[in-house]
Amino acid sequence: MNALKVKSTISQYTMIKKVLKLLVTNYIDAVLYCTQTLYMQVNYERSEDFISDESFVSWFHKNDENSVQKWDLWLQSNPGKEGIVEDAVQFLRILQTTENGVSPEKLNAAEQELRSGMQAGSKVISIRRNRFWYAAAAVVIFALLVTIGLTYFLSPSKQTQLATQYGQIKHERLPDGTEVVLNANSRITYGKWQKGALREVWVNGEALFHVQKTPEHSKFIVHTNAFDIEVTGTTFNVINTPGKSNVVLQEGTVRIHRSGVDEIVMKPGDFVEFSNQQIQKKTVTKRDYLAWTESKLVFDNTTLKEIATIIKDHYGVDVQFADKSVADKTITGIMPNDNLDVLLKALEATLDCNIQHANNKIVINSK
């Protein structure tokens, strides 16, 4: 009877040790193993579904080009999933940030301690791995990680979120004195910053940052889906939406980091954008990209179809073309953008078209 107990103990120890080593190597793999074992069908309706998709995690880490291409295209085709995807991304970032690795020395010490507690002279007997215990251990690990992650993610003391509604532009000041202007339908998230430590912010939408320098010269990192922006004190504009990430530097210096790509150093007037799986850099007129902070839109041979997308993103209304040919009309100039009806009247007069706005829906037709 005692021998059977020893065998059972050794078997459980061996399996738990394997799971622990898997966790140390990359605990997200343990999460994936558990969720894929228990939930083989993913319907992409919850943030958990994205987290449990191995290719989505690869897209998040930018370590598999096929996954990056697949999810970039999927995000462009499913703008309605933006909120769920952002929740999944924030959760993965929390797991990535709060990960504390266990050294091999600690693993060996734990192993020796466990062995010393066994009966003297016991032999380690090799038996077939018990899948039930493996899966059970993975479930426990997954539950623990979810608990820790949700504690950080949902606790107001750990995560602060600033957001705007459709049609709203808001000025905010962060704890370090950094000034932020949020465009409509945008939000930023940040945690509790320690003195001298990294100041990290996650952007969804569009925001203008005027970063305050600190006595410790602590770095200020802005995270987007495509790259990270590293600064100490400067002013820049960031757009981060599904399928679109870019930054325009107004003053100072910033560094762009993306896995597998050489660091990009920007100077005032530089524009960096990630599109078609490539990072492109060019020089632009800064005022054109910052006009939104003054509730203005700058058009440079812009099609009405492109303007319709801007209106939809800014005001949250559905825009349709009764006459498809009208969508190709272009306009160059500056228009106010603090009132939707005023903007529509200006477009109607300038482009010689008929625009009807009712019940959160806009229909554009030729005259």
C-alpha positions as CSV (number, residue, x, y, z in Angstrom):
1,M,0.0,0.0,0.0
2,N,2.9,2.4,0.9
3,A,4.6,1.6,-2.3
4,L,1.5,2.5,-4.3
5,K,1.3,5.8,-2.4
6,V,5.0,6.5,-3.2
7,K,4.4,5.7,-6.9
8,S,1.3,8.0,-7.0
9,T,3.2,10.8,-5.3
10,I,6.2,10.5,-7.6
11,S,3.8,10.3,-10.6
12,Q,2.0,13.5,-9.5
13,Y,5.3,15.2,-8.8
14,T,6.7,14.3,-12.2
15,M,3.7,15.7,-14.0
16,I,3.4,18.8,-11.9
17,K,7.2,19.4,-12.5
18,K,6.6,19.2,-16.3
19,V,3.7,21.7,-16.1
20,L,5.8,24.0,-13.9
21,K,8.7,23.9,-16.4
22,L,6.2,24.6,-19.2
23,L,4.9,27.6,-17.2
24,V,8.4,28.9,-16.6
25,T,9.2,28.6,-20.3
26,N,6.1,30.5,-21.3
27,Y,3.1,30.3,-19.1
28,I,0.8,31.5,-21.9
29,D,1.5,28.1,-23.5
30,A,-0.1,26.5,-20.5
31,V,-3.1,28.7,-20.9
32,L,-3.4,27.9,-24.6
33,Y,-3.1,24.2,-23.8
34,C,-5.8,24.2,-21.3
35,T,-8.3,26.3,-23.3
36,Q,-7.6,24.5,-26.5
37,T,-8.1,21.1,-24.8
38,L,-11.4,22.1,-23.1
39,Y,-12.8,24.5,-25.8
40,M,-11.8,23.3,-29.2
41,Q,-14.3,25.6,-31.0
42,V,-13.6,29.3,-30.9
43,N,-16.4,31.6,-31.9
44,Y,-14.5,35.0,-31.6
45,E,-17.3,36.5,-29.6
46,R,-15.4,37.0,-26.3
47,S,-12.0,38.3,-25.4
48,E,-11.2,34.8,-24.0
49,D,-11.7,33.4,-27.4
50,F,-8.9,35.6,-28.9
51,I,-6.6,34.9,-25.9
52,S,-7.0,31.1,-26.5
53,D,-6.1,31.4,-30.2
54,E,-2.5,30.6,-30.7
55,S,-2.3,32.6,-33.9
56,F,-3.8,35.6,-32.2
57,V,-1.1,35.4,-29.4
58,S,1.5,35.1,-32.2
59,W,0.0,38.3,-33.8
60,F,0.2,40.0,-30.4
61,H,3.9,39.1,-29.9
62,K,4.7,39.8,-33.6
63,N,6.7,36.5,-33.8
64,D,4.9,34.9,-36.8
65,E,4.5,36.8,-40.0
66,N,1.6,34.6,-41.3
67,S,-0.3,35.3,-38.1
68,V,0.4,39.0,-38.3
69,Q,-0.9,39.2,-41.8
70,K,-3.9,37.1,-41.0
71,W,-5.0,39.1,-38.0
72,D,-4.2,42.5,-39.5
73,L,-6.6,41.6,-42.4
74,W,-9.2,40.2,-40.1
75,L,-9.2,43.4,-37.9
76,Q,-9.6,45.5,-41.1
77,S,-12.6,43.4,-42.1
78,N,-14.2,43.3,-38.6
79,P,-14.2,46.8,-37.2
80,G,-17.1,45.9,-35.0
81,K,-14.9,43.6,-32.9
82,E,-12.5,46.4,-32.0
83,G,-13.6,46.6,-28.3
84,I,-13.3,42.9,-27.7
85,V,-9.9,42.7,-29.4
86,E,-8.6,45.6,-27.4
87,D,-9.7,43.9,-24.2
88,A,-7.8,40.7,-25.2
89,V,-4.7,42.7,-26.1
90,Q,-4.8,44.6,-22.8
91,F,-5.1,41.3,-20.9
92,L,-2.1,39.8,-22.8
93,R,-0.1,42.9,-22.1
94,I,-0.9,42.6,-18.4
95,L,0.3,38.9,-18.4
96,Q,3.4,40.0,-20.3
97,T,4.2,42.8,-17.9
98,T,3.5,41.0,-14.7
99,E,5.4,37.8,-15.6
100,N,8.0,36.9,-13.1
101,G,10.2,34.0,-14.2
102,V,11.4,31.2,-12.0
103,S,15.0,30.4,-12.3
104,P,16.3,26.9,-13.0
105,E,18.1,27.0,-9.7
106,K,14.9,27.5,-7.8
107,L,13.3,24.6,-9.8
108,N,16.2,22.3,-8.9
109,A,16.0,23.4,-5.2
110,A,12.3,22.6,-5.2
111,E,12.9,19.2,-6.7
112,Q,15.6,18.3,-4.1
113,E,13.3,19.4,-1.3
114,L,10.5,17.3,-2.7
115,R,12.8,14.3,-3.1
116,S,14.1,14.6,0.5
117,G,10.6,14.4,1.8
118,M,10.0,11.1,0.1
119,Q,10.7,7.8,1.8
120,A,14.4,6.9,1.9
121,G,15.4,4.5,-0.8
122,S,12.3,5.1,-3.0
123,K,12.9,4.6,-6.7
124,V,11.5,7.0,-9.3
125,I,9.3,4.8,-11.5
126,S,8.6,5.9,-15.0
127,I,4.9,5.5,-15.8
128,R,2.7,6.9,-18.6
129,R,1.7,10.5,-18.1
130,N,-1.7,11.0,-16.6
131,R,-3.5,13.3,-18.9
132,F,-6.2,14.1,-16.4
133,W,-3.7,15.5,-13.9
134,Y,-1.9,17.4,-16.6
135,A,-5.1,19.1,-17.7
136,A,-6.1,19.7,-14.1
137,A,-2.8,21.4,-13.3
138,A,-3.2,23.5,-16.5
139,V,-6.7,24.5,-15.4
140,V,-5.4,25.6,-12.0
141,I,-2.6,27.6,-13.6
142,F,-5.1,29.2,-16.0
143,A,-7.5,30.1,-13.2
144,L,-4.6,31.6,-11.2
145,L,-3.4,33.7,-14.2
146,V,-6.9,34.9,-15.0
147,T,-7.4,35.9,-11.4
148,I,-4.1,37.8,-11.3
149,G,-4.7,39.4,-14.7
150,L,-8.3,40.5,-14.0
151,T,-7.2,41.9,-10.7
152,Y,-4.7,44.2,-12.5
153,F,-7.0,44.8,-15.4
154,L,-10.2,45.7,-13.6
155,S,-8.9,47.3,-10.4
156,P,-9.2,51.1,-10.6
157,S,-6.1,51.4,-8.4
158,K,-4.0,49.5,-11.0
159,Q,-5.4,50.6,-14.3
160,T,-6.8,54.0,-15.3
161,Q,-8.7,54.6,-18.5
162,L,-9.5,58.0,-20.1
163,A,-11.9,58.0,-23.0
164,T,-14.0,60.2,-25.3
165,Q,-17.4,59.8,-26.8
166,Y,-18.3,60.2,-30.5
167,G,-17.9,63.8,-31.6
168,Q,-15.9,64.7,-28.4
169,I,-12.4,66.1,-28.0
170,K,-11.0,66.1,-24.5
171,H,-7.9,67.6,-22.8
172,E,-6.3,65.5,-20.0
173,R,-3.3,65.7,-17.7
174,L,-1.6,62.5,-16.6
175,P,0.0,62.0,-13.1
176,D,3.5,62.9,-14.4
177,G,2.2,66.2,-15.8
178,T,2.1,64.9,-19.4
179,E,-0.7,66.6,-21.4
180,V,-2.9,64.5,-23.7
181,V,-5.6,65.6,-26.2
182,L,-7.9,62.7,-27.1
183,N,-9.8,62.7,-30.4
184,A,-13.4,61.5,-30.7
185,N,-14.1,57.8,-29.9
186,S,-10.6,57.3,-28.4
187,R,-9.2,56.0,-25.2
188,I,-5.9,55.6,-23.4
189,T,-5.0,53.2,-20.5
190,Y,-2.2,53.4,-18.1
191,G,-1.2,51.8,-14.7
192,K,0.3,53.2,-11.5
193,W,3.7,54.7,-12.3
194,Q,6.5,54.4,-9.8
195,K,9.1,57.1,-9.5
196,G,12.0,56.5,-11.9
197,A,10.2,53.6,-13.6
198,L,8.8,53.3,-17.1
199,R,5.7,55.3,-17.9
200,E,3.6,53.1,-20.2
201,V,0.4,54.1,-22.0
202,W,-1.8,52.1,-24.4
203,V,-3.7,54.0,-27.1
204,N,-6.9,53.1,-28.9
205,G,-8.0,55.7,-31.4
206,E,-6.1,59.0,-31.8
207,A,-4.2,61.1,-29.2
208,L,-1.8,64.0,-29.1
209,F,0.9,63.7,-26.4
210,H,3.0,66.5,-24.9
211,V,5.2,64.4,-22.7
212,Q,6.6,65.9,-19.5
213,K,10.3,65.2,-18.7
214,T,11.0,63.8,-15.3
215,P,14.1,64.5,-13.1
216,E,15.0,60.8,-13.4
217,H,14.6,61.0,-17.2
218,S,12.3,58.0,-17.1
219,K,11.1,56.7,-20.5
220,F,7.6,57.2,-21.7
221,I,6.3,54.3,-23.8
222,V,3.2,54.5,-26.0
223,H,2.0,51.1,-27.2
224,T,0.1,50.5,-30.5
225,N,-0.9,47.4,-32.3
226,A,2.0,47.7,-34.7
227,F,4.9,49.3,-32.8
228,D,6.0,51.0,-29.6
229,I,7.0,54.6,-29.3
230,E,9.8,55.5,-26.8
231,V,10.3,59.1,-25.7
232,T,11.5,61.1,-22.7
233,G,10.0,64.5,-23.3
234,T,8.4,65.5,-26.6
235,T,5.2,66.2,-28.6
236,F,3.7,63.7,-31.0
237,N,0.4,62.5,-32.5
238,V,-0.6,58.8,-32.5
239,I,-3.3,56.9,-34.4
240,N,-3.9,53.3,-33.4
241,T,-7.0,51.7,-34.9
242,P,-7.6,48.2,-36.5
243,G,-5.4,48.0,-39.6
244,K,-3.9,51.5,-39.1
245,S,-1.1,52.7,-36.8
246,N,0.9,55.9,-37.4
247,V,2.8,58.6,-35.5
248,V,3.6,62.2,-36.4
249,L,6.4,64.0,-34.5
250,Q,5.8,67.7,-33.7
251,E,8.9,68.4,-31.6
252,G,11.7,66.5,-29.8
253,T,12.8,63.0,-30.7
254,V,11.1,59.6,-30.5
255,R,12.2,56.0,-31.2
256,I,10.0,53.5,-32.9
257,H,10.4,49.8,-31.9
258,R,8.9,46.8,-33.7
259,S,9.9,43.2,-33.5
260,G,12.1,42.2,-36.4
261,V,12.6,45.8,-37.6
262,D,15.5,48.1,-37.0
263,E,14.9,50.9,-34.6
264,I,13.6,54.1,-36.3
265,V,14.6,57.5,-34.9
266,M,12.2,60.3,-35.8
267,K,12.8,64.0,-36.0
268,P,10.1,66.8,-36.1
269,G,8.0,66.6,-39.2
270,D,8.5,62.9,-39.7
271,F,5.6,60.6,-40.2
272,V,5.9,56.8,-39.6
273,E,3.0,54.4,-40.5
274,F,2.6,50.7,-40.5
275,S,0.7,49.4,-43.5
276,N,0.8,46.4,-45.8
277,Q,3.1,44.6,-43.3
278,Q,5.7,47.4,-43.7
279,I,6.8,50.5,-41.8
280,Q,7.0,53.6,-44.0
281,K,8.6,56.9,-43.1
282,K,8.2,60.2,-44.8
283,T,8.1,64.0,-44.1
284,V,4.7,65.7,-43.8
285,T,3.2,69.1,-42.9
286,K,2.6,68.8,-39.2
287,R,-0.4,71.2,-39.1
288,D,-2.4,69.0,-41.4
289,Y,-2.2,66.1,-39.0
290,L,-2.8,68.2,-35.9
291,A,-5.7,70.2,-37.3
292,W,-8.2,67.9,-35.4
293,T,-7.0,69.4,-32.1
294,E,-8.6,72.6,-33.2
295,S,-11.8,70.8,-34.5
296,K,-10.8,71.2,-38.1
297,L,-10.3,68.8,-41.0
298,V,-7.7,69.4,-43.7
299,F,-8.4,67.8,-47.1
300,D,-5.9,67.4,-49.8
301,N,-7.5,66.0,-52.9
302,T,-9.5,63.8,-50.5
303,T,-12.3,61.7,-51.9
304,L,-15.8,61.8,-50.5
305,K,-15.4,58.1,-49.7
306,E,-12.5,58.8,-47.5
307,I,-14.4,61.6,-45.8
308,A,-17.3,59.3,-45.1
309,T,-14.9,57.0,-43.2
310,I,-13.6,60.0,-41.2
311,I,-17.2,61.0,-40.3
312,K,-18.1,57.5,-39.3
313,D,-15.1,57.2,-37.0
314,H,-15.6,60.6,-35.5
315,Y,-19.4,60.8,-35.0
316,G,-20.4,57.1,-35.0
317,V,-23.0,57.4,-37.8
318,D,-23.6,55.1,-40.8
319,V,-22.7,56.7,-44.1
320,Q,-24.2,55.3,-47.4
321,F,-23.9,56.3,-51.0
322,A,-27.1,56.2,-53.0
323,D,-25.1,57.1,-56.1
324,K,-21.7,55.3,-56.1
325,S,-20.2,57.8,-58.6
326,V,-20.4,60.6,-55.9
327,A,-17.9,58.7,-53.7
328,D,-15.1,59.5,-56.1
329,K,-15.5,63.3,-55.9
330,T,-12.5,65.0,-54.3
331,I,-12.0,68.1,-52.2
332,T,-9.1,70.2,-51.1
333,G,-9.4,72.7,-48.2
334,I,-10.1,73.2,-44.5
335,M,-13.5,72.7,-42.9
336,P,-14.8,72.9,-39.3
337,N,-15.4,69.7,-37.5
338,D,-17.1,70.6,-34.3
339,N,-20.7,70.2,-35.6
340,L,-21.7,67.3,-37.9
341,D,-24.6,69.2,-39.6
342,V,-22.4,72.2,-40.3
343,L,-19.8,69.9,-41.8
344,L,-22.4,68.1,-44.0
345,K,-23.8,71.4,-45.3
346,A,-20.3,72.6,-46.2
347,L,-19.6,69.3,-48.0
348,E,-22.9,69.5,-49.8
349,A,-22.3,73.0,-51.1
350,T,-18.7,72.3,-52.1
351,L,-19.1,69.0,-53.8
352,D,-22.5,69.8,-55.4
353,C,-24.3,66.8,-54.0
354,N,-27.3,66.0,-51.8
355,I,-26.8,64.8,-48.2
356,Q,-29.6,63.6,-46.0
357,H,-29.0,63.1,-42.3
358,A,-31.6,61.4,-40.1
359,N,-31.8,58.7,-37.4
360,N,-28.0,58.3,-37.1
361,K,-27.8,57.6,-40.8
362,I,-26.3,59.7,-43.6
363,V,-27.3,59.1,-47.3
364,I,-25.2,60.9,-50.0
365,N,-26.7,61.2,-53.5
366,S,-26.0,63.3,-56.6
367,K,-28.1,66.3,-57.4
